[in-house]
Each structure stands twice: as structure tokens, then as C-alpha cells.
């Protein structure tokens, strides 16, 4: 179900990844103004949070009002990644 | 040669990748697992939907045989994909759902990796990547 209407657009102050993980533990987050150090590495000085939630989709829905302003919206999980990876065959 | 770092203590090798929307304006930095056992590079439907793609843009419907049975996805030509610092335009991805609790938005499979020589240094948490394809 699309729950976009249930959210007021918000944007956090610039936060480090450690601060984001502490504020939104075990959640998916959408980030903008990602002050990334090197393109190929997941290390940045700070970013602003514009969406968060327990499902992959929830932060995307909250981020929609910001899409006109931000071309780049990061999507990451703040918890520990412990995925079993299945095998794919086309 | 470019160097990509990852957390060597993690259960999976996770790197940052970038997927562009159909107009080439919007992009999404994502967490992706490197999976040399996957033929395809996989991106979840939530990501491609939000970028403005739809199943109508798909090339082919696919069937995945997983432990719990058959599940369907589709292939899509993404405007641009970047990982390890190397960009590939018009790149085919396999759109397929992964459990939200896994904490990743997709897999980097051999469809992307085969364009490079790469060396995974697990203890150091580094991947050395050199493009070989033109």
C-alpha cells in the first residue's frame, strides 16, 4: 500500500553514517547531500536523511517530495547485513 | 586499476553501486553484494520502480528457481550503472525481489564482473579492479 500521504516531508541536519545508524537502527534510509569521499567506496563525511523505515520501500515513499530537488538519493540499510544469497538461473 | 574497499568482517562483500533512471537525470547510490555465483546483476523492484522504470520497459520475463520454488522477474536495460568506479551505459539488470531484511538492494553478478579483471583481497577488505572490455 502506498502510504505517501501519511508522511510530512522532512530533512535532517547533516549526519555522519555512525549518527544515522544510531538514530535509525536496523532501518532503511534515503540520503541526500551525500558528501562522499570516493565514488567507489561507501565512506562519506555527512549526509541528510529524508526517509527511513523498516521496509525497503518506506523511505523511498517519504523521499518522493524531494525528487525534484535532488537527483541523487542514496538508499542504504543501517543494520547488519547477514543475507543468504540464493543462486540465479535465467 | 581502481581500489574498492569493503568491510572484511561482514558476512557478504558489500560495495556501493549507482543506478540511473530512464532519463539519465536521477541516480540511486545502493548497497550491492558481490556474487560471483550469480550470472546476472540483480536490482530489486523497489529501486527500479522509484527511478521511473516499469515492467513495460522490460526486455524479457525471467524465472528464478529458488529453494522455495519458481519466482518471476524481468530484465531491463538501465540507462547507466556504475560500480568500482567504472560506468557502463545501457546495462542489462535483472529485476527481482530480495527479502527486505537482507539489507541489500541487489547483487553484482558476472554480467557486470566479466568486463573486468578483479582481485578480491578478503582479509584486507579491498577489491582491485581493472577494466578489460572496451
Backbone of each chain as ProteinMPNN parsed JSONL, in Angstrom:
{"seq_chain_A": "XXXXXXXXXXXXXXXXXXXXXXXXXXXXXXXXXXXXXXXXXXXXXXXXXXXXXXXXXXXXXXXXXXXXXXXXXXXXXXXXXXXXXXXXXX", "coords_chain_A": {"N_chain_A": [[0.848, -1.194, 0.0], [0.506, 2.208, -0.796], [1.8, 4.667, 1.126], [2.284, 7.348, 1.037], [0.879, 9.68, 1.6], [0.736, 9.772, 4.303], [2.945, 10.901, 5.381], [4.824, 13.699, 6.451], [6.961, 15.757, 4.639], [10.372, 15.66, 5.502], [13.664, 16.672, 6.508], [16.831, 15.884, 7.64], [19.452, 17.285, 9.69], [22.897, 17.586, 8.579], [24.485, 14.476, 8.957], [26.757, 12.034, 10.252], [27.575, 8.681, 9.078], [27.657, 6.952, 11.258], [26.125, 8.349, 13.105], [23.687, 8.352, 11.776], [23.092, 5.616, 11.775], [22.804, 5.231, 14.488], [20.618, 6.834, 15.088], [18.617, 5.791, 13.472], [18.262, 2.826, 13.865], [18.732, -0.409, 12.419], [17.227, 0.045, 10.073], [15.959, 0.984, 6.824], [17.217, 3.698, 4.954], [16.869, 6.817, 3.216], [19.085, 8.98, 1.661], [20.4, 12.262, 1.105], [22.493, 14.864, -0.289], [24.973, 13.641, -0.003], [28.082, 13.569, 1.138], [30.342, 12.271, -0.281], [33.438, 10.502, -0.231], [35.098, 8.997, -2.009], [33.975, 7.847, -5.122], [33.695, 5.058, -5.502], [33.645, 3.936, -3.028], [31.991, 3.227, 0.041], [32.016, 5.521, 1.924], [31.531, 8.439, 3.633], [31.52, 11.941, 4.517], [29.27, 13.299, 5.58], [25.653, 13.229, 5.496], [22.222, 13.941, 4.635], [19.179, 12.822, 6.007], [16.23, 11.821, 4.431], [14.257, 10.019, 4.496], [13.057, 7.098, 6.158], [12.683, 3.754, 7.403], [11.23, 0.502, 8.141], [10.872, -1.134, 5.994], [12.045, -1.756, 2.634], [10.816, -0.096, 0.811], [9.554, 1.994, 2.201], [11.207, 4.342, 2.991], [11.697, 5.331, 0.421], [9.179, 6.185, -0.383], [8.724, 8.276, 1.41], [10.693, 9.938, 0.503], [9.869, 10.963, -1.899], [8.751, 13.649, -2.184], [11.081, 15.094, -2.398], [12.314, 14.605, -4.756], [12.337, 16.286, -6.963], [14.105, 18.202, -6.213], [16.481, 16.876, -5.568], [18.689, 14.982, -7.446], [20.221, 12.839, -6.818], [19.723, 10.251, -4.687], [20.471, 8.375, -2.055], [20.211, 4.948, -0.957], [20.127, 2.948, 1.71], [20.891, 0.42, 4.19], [20.825, 0.375, 7.69], [21.376, -1.594, 9.504], [22.952, -4.74, 10.425], [24.162, -6.661, 7.775], [23.204, -9.748, 6.851], [22.766, -11.605, 4.869], [21.623, -14.579, 3.319], [22.584, -15.64, 0.156], [20.846, -16.514, -2.67], [21.054, -18.631, -5.586], [21.011, -17.774, -9.051], [19.334, -18.469, -12.064], [18.734, -17.978, -15.416]], "CA_chain_A": [[0.0, 0.0, 0.0], [1.26, 3.441, -0.872], [1.489, 5.443, 2.327], [2.938, 8.647, 0.886], [0.106, 10.767, 2.18], [0.84, 9.74, 5.755], [4.2, 11.461, 5.821], [5.203, 15.072, 6.193], [8.357, 15.785, 4.203], [11.332, 16.133, 6.498], [15.07, 16.501, 6.149], [17.64, 16.003, 8.853], [20.7, 18.03, 9.581], [23.966, 16.689, 8.126], [24.851, 13.472, 9.951], [27.703, 11.003, 9.83], [26.938, 7.373, 8.967], [27.5, 6.426, 12.622], [24.979, 9.046, 13.713], [22.476, 7.859, 11.104], [22.834, 4.258, 12.288], [22.361, 5.347, 15.877], [19.289, 7.454, 15.122], [17.664, 4.927, 12.759], [18.876, 1.494, 13.878], [18.106, -1.52, 11.684], [16.215, 0.594, 9.165], [16.353, 1.512, 5.523], [17.197, 5.155, 4.942], [17.178, 7.544, 1.993], [20.022, 10.052, 1.987], [20.763, 13.254, 0.091], [23.681, 15.665, 0.036], [25.969, 12.679, 0.489], [29.421, 14.131, 0.938], [31.112, 11.031, -0.438], [34.871, 10.762, -0.347], [35.457, 8.42, -3.302], [32.754, 7.303, -5.706], [33.577, 3.605, -5.436], [33.683, 3.462, -1.646], [30.903, 3.691, 0.889], [32.536, 6.34, 3.023], [31.206, 9.843, 3.394], [31.65, 12.801, 5.692], [27.94, 13.515, 6.149], [24.507, 13.18, 4.576], [20.953, 14.277, 5.274], [18.17, 11.771, 5.898], [14.905, 12.301, 4.006], [13.293, 8.931, 4.63], [13.547, 5.938, 6.91], [11.615, 2.819, 7.725], [11.606, -0.903, 8.299], [10.844, -1.822, 4.704], [12.865, -1.127, 1.602], [10.034, 0.913, 0.083], [9.066, 3.1, 3.039], [11.954, 5.602, 2.827], [11.505, 5.845, -0.936], [7.904, 6.905, -0.405], [8.941, 9.544, 2.126], [11.644, 10.77, -0.251], [9.295, 11.438, -3.164], [8.64, 15.118, -2.312], [12.398, 15.71, -2.596], [12.93, 14.142, -6.006], [12.561, 17.41, -7.878], [15.252, 18.978, -5.748], [17.699, 16.062, -5.51], [18.833, 13.922, -8.445], [20.909, 11.704, -6.196], [19.136, 9.845, -3.407], [21.041, 7.089, -1.655], [19.289, 4.025, -0.29], [21.021, 2.05, 2.445], [20.367, -0.233, 5.393], [21.701, 0.727, 8.809], [21.65, -2.759, 10.345], [23.948, -5.699, 9.966], [23.734, -7.414, 6.597], [23.514, -11.156, 7.11], [21.902, -12.258, 3.891], [21.988, -15.725, 2.5], [22.371, -15.261, -1.242], [20.484, -17.66, -3.487], [21.671, -18.694, -6.903], [20.068, -17.369, -10.086], [19.463, -19.068, -13.389], [17.706, -17.432, -16.317]], "C_chain_A": [[0.882, 1.241, 0.0], [0.855, 4.349, 0.277], [2.064, 6.848, 2.258], [2.186, 9.76, 1.593], [0.209, 10.812, 3.7], [2.085, 10.449, 6.283], [4.298, 12.944, 5.493], [6.652, 15.058, 5.72], [9.261, 16.321, 5.315], [12.734, 15.945, 5.933], [15.893, 16.755, 7.397], [18.775, 17.002, 8.639], [21.78, 17.084, 9.039], [24.418, 15.774, 9.265], [25.93, 12.562, 9.385], [26.953, 9.677, 9.728], [26.722, 6.764, 10.361], [26.301, 7.071, 13.313], [23.662, 8.586, 13.089], [22.101, 6.476, 11.636], [22.31, 4.294, 13.72], [20.933, 5.886, 15.958], [18.223, 6.56, 14.501], [18.187, 3.492, 12.72], [18.039, 0.459, 13.123], [16.971, -1.034, 10.783], [16.846, 0.889, 7.803], [16.255, 3.029, 5.581], [17.432, 5.664, 3.523], [17.98, 8.778, 2.364], [20.225, 10.987, 0.795], [21.948, 14.066, 0.6], [24.76, 14.777, 0.648], [27.357, 13.208, 0.124], [30.412, 12.974, 0.841], [32.574, 11.362, -0.713], [35.4, 10.242, -1.678], [34.241, 7.687, -3.835], [32.587, 5.811, -5.452], [33.565, 3.055, -4.02], [32.566, 4.064, -0.811], [31.483, 4.37, 2.134], [32.191, 7.78, 2.698], [31.326, 10.626, 4.693], [30.294, 12.969, 6.369], [26.891, 13.38, 5.05], [23.27, 13.583, 5.368], [19.951, 13.152, 5.018], [16.839, 12.399, 5.478], [13.848, 11.203, 4.059], [13.898, 7.799, 5.414], [12.38, 5.018, 7.205], [12.118, 1.386, 7.742], [11.593, -1.677, 6.981], [11.696, -1.065, 3.696], [12.125, 0.043, 0.941], [9.726, 2.16, 0.912], [9.892, 4.391, 2.896], [11.847, 6.191, 1.424], [10.224, 6.672, -1.022], [8.059, 8.267, 0.275], [9.832, 10.499, 1.333], [11.028, 11.405, -1.492], [9.171, 12.959, -3.251], [9.964, 15.809, -2.622], [12.997, 15.393, -3.952], [13.161, 15.261, -7.008], [13.807, 18.203, -7.502], [16.558, 18.189, -5.824], [17.68, 14.969, -6.575], [19.414, 12.653, -7.826], [20.322, 11.433, -4.819], [19.667, 8.455, -3.083], [20.049, 6.257, -0.863], [20.132, 2.952, 0.383], [20.324, 1.501, 3.687], [21.341, -0.003, 6.542], [22.057, -0.466, 9.69], [22.731, -3.645, 9.761], [23.378, -6.514, 8.805], [24.181, -8.86, 6.771], [22.778, -12.043, 6.116], [22.472, -13.56, 3.376], [21.692, -15.361, 1.054], [22.021, -16.502, -2.046], [21.213, -17.627, -4.823], [20.619, -18.437, -7.958], [20.375, -18.046, -11.409], [18.365, -18.495, -14.252], [17.124, -18.538, -17.157]], "O_chain_A": [[1.882, 1.306, 0.715], [-0.304, 4.751, 0.382], [2.308, 7.475, 3.289], [2.8, 10.685, 2.127], [-0.194, 11.798, 4.316], [2.26, 10.581, 7.494], [3.911, 13.387, 4.411], [7.492, 14.408, 6.342], [8.941, 17.31, 5.975], [12.953, 15.164, 5.007], [15.668, 17.727, 8.118], [19.003, 17.486, 7.53], [21.573, 15.87, 9.047], [24.693, 16.226, 10.377], [26.001, 12.35, 8.174], [25.835, 9.553, 10.227], [25.697, 6.126, 10.601], [25.554, 6.4, 14.024], [22.651, 8.448, 13.778], [20.933, 6.203, 11.912], [21.471, 3.48, 14.107], [20.141, 5.448, 16.792], [17.072, 6.56, 14.936], [18.521, 2.991, 11.646], [16.809, 0.459, 13.187], [15.895, -1.63, 10.741], [18.061, 1.021, 7.657], [15.331, 3.58, 6.179], [18.113, 5.016, 2.729], [17.605, 9.529, 3.264], [20.221, 10.562, -0.36], [22.345, 13.964, 1.761], [25.37, 15.11, 1.664], [27.733, 13.277, -1.046], [31.206, 12.732, 1.75], [32.894, 12.368, -1.344], [36.08, 10.972, -2.4], [33.554, 6.987, -3.091], [31.474, 5.342, -5.214], [33.484, 1.842, -3.826], [32.238, 5.244, -0.935], [31.431, 3.833, 3.241], [32.518, 8.282, 1.623], [31.249, 10.079, 5.793], [30.176, 12.803, 7.583], [27.194, 13.412, 3.857], [23.266, 13.568, 6.599], [19.897, 12.602, 3.918], [16.378, 13.37, 6.077], [12.689, 11.427, 3.711], [15.104, 7.559, 5.351], [11.229, 5.452, 7.251], [13.267, 1.101, 7.406], [12.216, -2.731, 6.86], [12.022, 0.107, 3.884], [12.736, 1.042, 0.564], [9.648, 3.262, 0.369], [9.303, 5.453, 2.694], [11.9, 7.409, 1.254], [10.195, 7.727, -1.656], [7.58, 9.282, -0.232], [9.734, 11.718, 1.477], [11.626, 12.308, -2.077], [9.462, 13.522, -4.306], [9.983, 16.962, -3.053], [14.088, 15.869, -4.267], [14.086, 15.188, -7.816], [14.472, 18.792, -8.354], [17.615, 18.753, -6.107], [16.774, 14.136, -6.607], [19.125, 11.541, -8.267], [20.407, 12.26, -3.911], [19.343, 7.481, -3.763], [19.165, 6.786, -0.189], [20.774, 2.144, -0.288], [19.321, 2.036, 4.159], [22.549, -0.171, 6.377], [22.946, -0.363, 10.535], [23.338, -3.33, 8.737], [22.245, -6.992, 8.864], [25.374, -9.156, 6.83], [22.239, -13.091, 6.472], [23.653, -13.645, 3.037], [20.625, -14.817, 0.769], [22.81, -17.445, -2.101], [21.917, -16.664, -5.126], [19.463, -18.83, -7.795], [21.532, -18.173, -11.81], [17.194, -18.518, -13.872], [16.243, -18.289, -17.98]]}, "seq_chain_B": "XXXXXXXXXXXXXXXXXXXXXXXXXXXXXXXXXXXXXXXXXXXXXXXXXXXXXXXXXXXXXXXXXXXXXXXXXXXXXXXXXXXXXXXXXXXXXXXXXXXXXXXXXXXXXXXXXXXXXXXXXXXXXXXXXXXXXX", "coords_chain_B": {"N_chain_B": [[43.801, 0.73, -12.732], [41.54, 0.4, -10.115], [40.662, 0.811, -6.693], [38.45, -0.655, -4.51], [36.921, -0.497, -1.4], [35.77, -2.686, 1.236], [33.871, -3.98, 4.028], [35.707, -6.179, 5.776], [34.866, -7.839, 7.776], [32.257, -8.462, 7.426], [29.397, -10.558, 6.576], [28.897, -10.754, 3.921], [30.273, -9.528, 0.821], [30.029, -6.284, 0.456], [29.424, -3.531, -1.59], [29.312, -0.151, -2.876], [27.032, 0.802, -5.37], [25.761, 2.403, -8.355], [22.753, 3.326, -9.838], [21.117, 4.604, -12.664], [18.218, 6.497, -13.607], [15.625, 6.226, -16.175], [15.687, 8.606, -17.694], [18.215, 9.493, -17.359], [18.825, 11.425, -15.526], [18.234, 11.153, -12.741], [19.836, 9.406, -10.086], [20.652, 6.528, -8.08], [22.484, 5.789, -5.37], [23.468, 2.667, -4.055], [23.458, -0.238, -1.873], [25.172, -3.097, -2.68], [25.668, -6.581, -3.079], [28.514, -8.467, -3.869], [28.458, -11.166, -6.011], [29.752, -13.818, -7.239], [28.63, -16.152, -7.962], [26.317, -15.643, -9.222], [24.756, -15.316, -12.297], [23.583, -13.056, -13.284], [23.27, -9.472, -12.812], [21.539, -8.171, -10.234], [18.763, -6.176, -9.335], [16.514, -4.779, -7.018], [12.899, -4.575, -7.342], [11.745, -2.35, -6.0], [13.654, -0.323, -6.142], [14.06, 0.127, -8.94], [11.486, 0.805, -9.71], [11.053, 3.211, -8.305], [12.833, 4.824, -9.589], [11.62, 5.251, -11.948], [11.362, 3.353, -13.906], [9.483, 0.656, -15.399], [7.764, -2.532, -15.476], [6.925, -2.601, -18.106], [9.013, -1.567, -19.515], [10.665, -3.64, -19.673], [12.766, -6.273, -21.014], [12.575, -9.057, -21.1], [10.697, -11.606, -19.538], [11.602, -13.373, -16.644], [12.455, -16.445, -15.012], [13.126, -17.559, -11.848], [14.639, -20.162, -10.233], [14.34, -21.006, -7.117], [14.966, -22.127, -3.724], [12.46, -22.295, -2.608], [10.799, -22.629, -4.703], [9.565, -21.579, -7.954], [10.1, -18.244, -9.003], [9.206, -15.079, -10.436], [10.748, -12.58, -12.477], [12.15, -9.823, -14.305], [14.096, -8.688, -17.118], [15.946, -5.682, -17.764], [17.008, -2.791, -19.526], [19.124, -0.67, -18.117], [19.76, 2.824, -17.923], [22.292, 3.591, -17.108], [24.938, 2.213, -15.232], [27.02, 1.984, -12.427], [29.798, 0.674, -10.776], [32.539, -0.015, -8.623], [33.745, 2.235, -9.519], [33.587, 2.307, -12.262], [31.814, 3.042, -15.163], [28.993, 1.785, -16.915], [27.105, 2.146, -19.699], [23.679, 1.676, -20.734], [23.005, -0.835, -19.533], [22.241, -4.208, -18.822], [20.053, -5.281, -16.346], [18.791, -7.574, -13.938], [15.669, -7.575, -12.737], [14.487, -8.281, -9.699], [12.952, -9.456, -6.763], [14.299, -9.211, -3.501], [14.559, -10.328, -0.157], [13.542, -7.92, 2.211], [14.78, -7.773, 4.652], [17.342, -8.525, 4.212], [19.009, -6.414, 3.722], [20.268, -5.431, 1.463], [20.293, -3.969, -1.845], [20.577, -5.354, -4.098], [22.48, -7.528, -6.308], [25.773, -7.829, -7.536], [26.554, -9.435, -10.283], [28.031, -11.851, -12.562], [27.453, -10.788, -15.05], [28.173, -8.158, -14.96], [30.713, -8.261, -13.77], [32.347, -9.677, -15.51], [33.451, -7.948, -17.274], [35.754, -7.07, -16.311], [39.054, -7.488, -14.914], [39.617, -8.694, -11.727], [40.551, -8.605, -8.313], [39.943, -9.998, -5.324], [40.652, -9.173, -2.165], [40.199, -10.534, 0.601], [40.946, -10.54, 3.325], [42.088, -8.055, 3.588], [40.007, -6.431, 2.919], [39.649, -5.27, 0.396], [39.112, -4.637, -3.068], [40.627, -5.013, -6.088], [40.361, -3.601, -9.169], [40.33, -3.801, -12.671], [39.555, -2.578, -15.794], [38.762, -4.527, -18.611], [37.249, -4.968, -20.896], [36.305, -3.072, -23.837]], "CA_chain_B": [[43.391, -0.099, -11.592], [40.872, 1.138, -9.046], [40.54, 0.04, -5.458], [37.189, -0.505, -3.776], [37.036, -1.077, -0.059], [34.565, -3.245, 1.848], [34.055, -4.41, 5.416], [36.151, -7.575, 5.719], [34.236, -8.631, 8.847], [30.863, -8.715, 7.063], [29.061, -11.883, 6.054], [28.919, -10.639, 2.47], [31.098, -8.434, 0.302], [29.081, -5.233, 0.092], [30.032, -2.332, -2.164], [28.331, 0.826, -3.329], [26.809, 0.864, -6.805], [24.884, 3.51, -8.741], [21.853, 3.04, -10.953], [20.471, 5.823, -13.177], [16.855, 6.38, -14.098], [15.497, 6.169, -17.639], [16.037, 9.87, -18.329], [19.627, 9.782, -17.123], [18.989, 12.524, -14.569], [18.239, 10.682, -11.353], [20.612, 8.207, -9.784], [20.486, 5.978, -6.745], [23.559, 5.006, -4.76], [22.85, 1.486, -3.449], [24.325, -1.28, -1.318], [25.067, -4.291, -3.507], [26.572, -7.671, -2.708], [29.216, -9.12, -4.976], [28.1, -12.582, -6.025], [30.323, -14.451, -8.431], [27.804, -17.306, -8.292], [25.113, -15.184, -9.906], [25.018, -14.948, -13.689], [23.021, -11.736, -13.567], [23.299, -8.388, -11.835], [20.151, -8.118, -9.775], [18.321, -4.984, -8.615], [15.16, -5.026, -6.534], [11.853, -3.767, -7.997], [11.517, -1.075, -5.312], [14.619, 0.658, -6.632], [13.815, 0.495, -10.342], [10.181, 1.473, -9.767], [11.193, 4.586, -7.833], [13.598, 5.579, -10.582], [10.755, 5.553, -13.088], [11.208, 2.223, -14.829], [8.345, -0.202, -15.112], [7.882, -3.811, -16.203], [6.709, -2.375, -19.54], [10.323, -1.291, -20.111], [11.456, -4.859, -19.591], [13.105, -6.999, -22.241], [12.126, -10.441, -21.041], [10.298, -12.137, -18.235], [12.54, -14.415, -16.235], [12.04, -17.356, -13.944], [14.208, -17.912, -10.936], [14.368, -21.384, -9.476], [14.914, -20.89, -5.781], [14.678, -23.271, -2.87], [11.032, -22.356, -2.293], [10.035, -22.796, -5.932], [9.857, -20.647, -9.038], [9.635, -16.872, -8.867], [9.38, -14.378, -11.703], [11.312, -11.244, -12.534], [12.313, -9.426, -15.698], [15.341, -7.986, -17.413], [15.719, -4.273, -18.089], [18.22, -2.054, -19.895], [19.252, 0.545, -17.317], [20.469, 3.866, -18.673], [23.704, 3.645, -16.711], [25.237, 1.528, -13.977], [28.41, 2.198, -12.009], [30.342, 0.042, -9.574], [34.011, 0.002, -8.585], [34.217, 3.442, -10.192], [33.519, 2.141, -13.709], [30.459, 3.236, -15.665], [28.557, 1.004, -18.077], [25.803, 2.623, -20.174], [22.75, 0.714, -21.341], [23.405, -2.088, -18.882], [21.114, -5.085, -18.511], [19.92, -5.762, -14.97], [17.692, -8.494, -13.673], [14.827, -7.003, -11.685], [13.984, -9.42, -8.931], [12.81, -9.062, -5.363], [15.082, -9.851, -2.452], [13.948, -10.052, 1.145], [13.905, -6.601, 2.723], [15.643, -7.936, 5.813], [18.717, -8.821, 3.833], [19.795, -5.187, 3.828], [20.935, -5.054, 0.219], [19.386, -3.611, -2.943], [20.817, -6.188, -5.261], [23.699, -8.325, -6.422], [26.608, -7.614, -8.717], [26.875, -10.759, -10.786], [29.031, -11.969, -13.617], [27.125, -9.956, -16.206], [28.975, -6.942, -14.8], [32.086, -8.562, -13.363], [33.16, -10.26, -16.577], [34.092, -6.876, -18.045], [36.929, -6.625, -15.559], [39.869, -8.368, -14.086], [39.479, -8.203, -10.358], [41.204, -9.407, -7.285], [39.29, -9.753, -4.035], [41.55, -9.42, -1.039], [39.204, -10.615, 1.673], [41.481, -10.159, 4.628], [42.358, -6.612, 3.577], [38.797, -5.688, 2.62], [39.883, -4.464, -0.799], [38.96, -5.256, -4.379], [41.392, -4.319, -7.115], [39.569, -3.798, -10.392], [40.883, -3.248, -13.9], [38.635, -2.833, -16.897], [39.377, -5.231, -19.75], [36.408, -4.797, -22.082], [36.351, -1.686, -24.32]], "C_chain_B": [[42.74, 0.791, -10.53], [40.687, 0.214, -7.852], [39.216, 0.375, -4.783], [37.335, -1.196, -2.426], [35.692, -1.643, 0.406], [34.905, -3.694, 3.26], [34.466, -5.883, 5.426], [35.532, -8.446, 6.807], [32.789, -8.98, 8.505], [30.655, -10.115, 6.536], [29.115, -11.91, 4.529], [29.882, -9.525, 2.074], [30.147, -7.389, -0.256], [29.847, -4.024, -0.434], [28.92, -1.367, -2.585], [28.258, 0.774, -4.863], [25.81, 1.969, -7.099], [24.039, 3.091, -9.939], [21.14, 4.331, -11.351], [19.062, 5.521, -13.661], [16.795, 6.476, -15.608], [15.848, 7.479, -18.346], [17.492, 10.246, -18.158], [19.876, 10.901, -16.138], [19.142, 12.0, -13.141], [19.126, 9.46, -11.197], [20.427, 7.823, -8.324], [21.751, 5.245, -6.322], [22.938, 3.887, -3.914], [23.911, 0.596, -2.817], [24.095, -2.563, -2.106], [26.083, -5.324, -3.039], [27.235, -8.216, -3.957], [28.926, -10.606, -4.897], [28.61, -13.214, -7.323], [29.564, -15.727, -8.815], [26.515, -16.937, -8.992], [25.479, -14.777, -11.335], [24.636, -13.492, -13.94], [23.319, -10.734, -12.453], [21.85, -8.074, -11.488], [19.891, -6.806, -9.034], [16.868, -5.215, -8.204], [14.136, -4.11, -7.226], [11.617, -2.416, -7.322], [12.427, 0.014, -5.872], [14.283, 1.089, -8.06], [12.462, 1.2, -10.502], [10.318, 2.947, -9.387], [11.981, 5.452, -8.801], [12.769, 5.883, -11.828], [10.683, 4.472, -14.147], [9.936, 1.472, -14.467], [8.539, -1.52, -15.849], [7.639, -3.65, -17.707], [8.014, -2.042, -20.266], [11.171, -2.556, -20.211], [11.684, -5.509, -20.95], [12.506, -8.398, -22.238], [11.694, -10.785, -19.623], [11.214, -13.3, -17.895], [11.928, -15.278, -15.142], [13.267, -17.731, -13.123], [13.795, -19.161, -10.186], [15.092, -21.284, -8.15], [14.477, -22.095, -4.951], [13.183, -23.42, -2.62], [10.181, -22.501, -3.544], [10.434, -21.78, -6.968], [9.3, -19.262, -8.712], [9.99, -16.121, -10.146], [9.983, -12.991, -11.51], [11.347, -10.821, -13.993], [13.653, -8.738, -15.882], [15.022, -6.607, -17.99], [17.044, -3.675, -18.525], [18.228, -0.76, -19.089], [20.101, 1.559, -18.076], [21.959, 3.875, -18.356], [23.849, 2.933, -15.381], [26.713, 1.725, -13.677], [28.699, 1.381, -10.759], [31.855, 0.013, -9.715], [34.586, 1.24, -9.266], [34.185, 3.365, -11.7], [32.064, 2.21, -14.174], [30.201, 2.339, -16.871], [27.195, 1.537, -18.507], [24.976, 1.475, -20.72], [23.033, -0.699, -20.819], [22.171, -2.913, -18.5], [21.147, -5.509, -17.047], [18.725, -6.697, -14.895], [16.907, -7.931, -12.488], [14.146, -8.146, -10.952], [13.984, -9.044, -7.458], [13.722, -9.889, -4.46], [14.446, -9.48, -1.122], [14.469, -8.74, 1.71], [14.903, -6.711, 3.871], [17.08, -8.256, 5.48], [19.597, -7.586, 3.867], [20.582, -4.809, 2.595], [19.883, -4.748, -0.843], [19.628, -4.451, -4.179], [22.149, -6.896, -5.191], [24.47, -7.878, -7.664], [27.087, -8.985, -9.168], [27.86, -10.71, -11.947], [28.713, -11.135, -14.849], [27.865, -8.618, -16.153], [30.452, -7.283, -14.593], [32.95, -9.031, -14.528], [33.818, -9.204, -17.46], [35.41, -6.435, -17.422], [37.798, -7.805, -15.15], [39.793, -7.816, -12.678], [40.106, -9.186, -9.386], [40.57, -9.036, -5.948], [40.254, -10.141, -2.927], [40.717, -9.384, 0.235], [39.751, -10.147, 3.019], [41.708, -8.655, 4.716], [41.089, -5.792, 3.372], [38.97, -4.77, 1.427], [39.629, -5.3, -2.039], [39.724, -4.399, -5.381], [40.739, -4.636, -8.454], [40.233, -3.08, -11.567], [39.94, -3.586, -15.036], [39.384, -3.51, -18.04], [38.564, -5.034, -21.011], [36.472, -3.342, -22.526], [35.169, -0.888, -23.797]], "O_chain_B": [[43.31, 1.795, -10.105], [40.573, -1.004, -7.995], [38.909, 1.539, -4.522], [37.809, -2.328, -2.333], [34.628, -1.154, 0.027], [36.074, -3.777, 3.637], [33.648, -6.749, 5.114], [35.661, -9.67, 6.762], [32.158, -9.736, 9.244], [31.596, -10.78, 6.104], [29.348, -12.956, 3.923], [30.255, -8.688, 2.895], [29.537, -7.584, -1.307], [30.796, -3.553, 0.195], [27.746, -1.733, -2.64], [29.278, 0.71, -5.55], [25.095, 2.421, -6.206], [24.555, 2.568, -10.927], [20.628, 5.059, -10.5], [18.767, 4.401, -14.078], [17.799, 6.774, -16.254], [16.272, 7.45, -19.502], [17.955, 11.22, -18.752], [21.024, 11.293, -15.929], [20.077, 12.371, -12.431], [19.164, 8.589, -12.066], [20.102, 8.645, -7.467], [22.058, 4.183, -6.865], [22.0, 4.125, -3.152], [25.09, 0.657, -3.166], [22.971, -3.058, -2.192], [27.204, -4.989, -2.656], [26.583, -8.403, -4.984], [29.12, -11.234, -3.857], [27.958, -13.139, -8.364], [29.822, -16.313, -9.866], [25.709, -17.807, -9.322], [26.401, -13.99, -11.549], [25.287, -12.79, -14.714], [23.582, -11.107, -11.31], [21.045, -7.752, -12.362], [20.699, -6.379, -8.21], [16.087, -5.785, -8.965], [14.474, -3.002, -7.644], [11.318, -1.434, -8.002], [11.996, 1.153, -6.051], [14.228, 2.283, -8.352], [12.32, 2.091, -11.339], [9.772, 3.823, -10.058], [11.815, 6.671, -8.83], [13.178, 6.686, -12.666], [10.022, 4.644, -15.171], [9.388, 1.632, -13.376], [9.381, -1.617, -16.742], [8.098, -4.475, -18.497], [8.114, -2.211, -21.482], [12.266, -2.535, -20.771], [10.915, -5.325, -21.893], [11.993, -8.865, -23.254], [12.267, -10.305, -18.644], [11.557, -14.11, -18.756], [10.998, -14.869, -14.448], [14.294, -18.158, -13.651], [12.726, -19.208, -9.578], [16.308, -21.459, -8.074], [13.727, -22.956, -5.411], [12.688, -24.533, -2.44], [8.953, -22.496, -3.452], [11.508, -21.184, -6.885], [8.183, -19.126, -8.215], [10.939, -16.47, -10.847], [9.748, -12.327, -10.501], [10.648, -11.398, -14.826], [14.264, -8.267, -14.923], [13.982, -6.397, -18.613], [18.09, -4.006, -17.967], [17.431, 0.142, -19.348], [21.042, 1.194, -18.781], [22.787, 4.136, -19.23], [22.986, 3.039, -14.509], [27.554, 1.642, -14.573], [27.928, 1.402, -9.8], [32.378, 0.017, -10.83], [35.78, 1.29, -9.558], [34.7, 4.26, -12.37], [31.197, 1.519, -13.639], [31.066, 2.157, -17.728], [26.222, 1.401, -17.765], [25.508, 0.438, -21.116], [23.27, -1.626, -21.593], [21.203, -2.399, -17.94], [22.153, -6.034, -16.568], [17.786, -6.611, -15.687], [17.428, -7.828, -11.377], [13.335, -8.877, -11.52], [14.908, -8.392, -6.971], [13.884, -11.095, -4.64], [13.854, -8.408, -0.997], [15.671, -8.475, 1.695], [15.764, -5.847, 4.041], [17.942, -8.261, 6.359], [20.812, -7.699, 4.027], [21.471, -3.96, 2.662], [18.741, -5.2, -0.759], [18.957, -4.276, -5.196], [22.846, -6.873, -4.177], [23.881, -7.588, -8.706], [27.921, -9.613, -8.516], [28.436, -9.668, -12.26], [29.616, -10.807, -15.618], [28.148, -8.021, -17.192], [31.33, -6.654, -15.184], [34.161, -8.805, -14.53], [34.653, -9.533, -18.302], [36.091, -5.546, -17.934], [37.343, -8.945, -15.055], [39.894, -6.607, -12.467], [40.174, -10.394, -9.612], [40.657, -7.891, -5.505], [40.619, -11.308, -2.784], [40.555, -8.337, 0.861], [39.071, -9.433, 3.756], [41.544, -8.053, 5.777], [41.087, -4.587, 3.623], [38.501, -3.631, 1.434], [39.89, -6.503, -2.065], [39.482, -3.198, -5.496], [40.585, -5.8, -8.821], [40.637, -1.921, -11.468], [39.569, -4.745, -15.221], [40.497, -3.116, -18.39], [39.134, -4.942, -22.098], [36.673, -2.457, -21.695], [35.043, 0.298, -24.1]]}, "name": "protein", "num_of_chains": 2, "seq": "XXXXXXXXXXXXXXXXXXXXXXXXXXXXXXXXXXXXXXXXXXXXXXXXXXXXXXXXXXXXXXXXXXXXXXXXXXXXXXXXXXXXXXXXXXXXXXXXXXXXXXXXXXXXXXXXXXXXXXXXXXXXXXXXXXXXXXXXXXXXXXXXXXXXXXXXXXXXXXXXXXXXXXXXXXXXXXXXXXXXXXXXXXXXXXXXXXXXXXXXXXXXXXXXXXXXXXXXXXXXXXXX"}
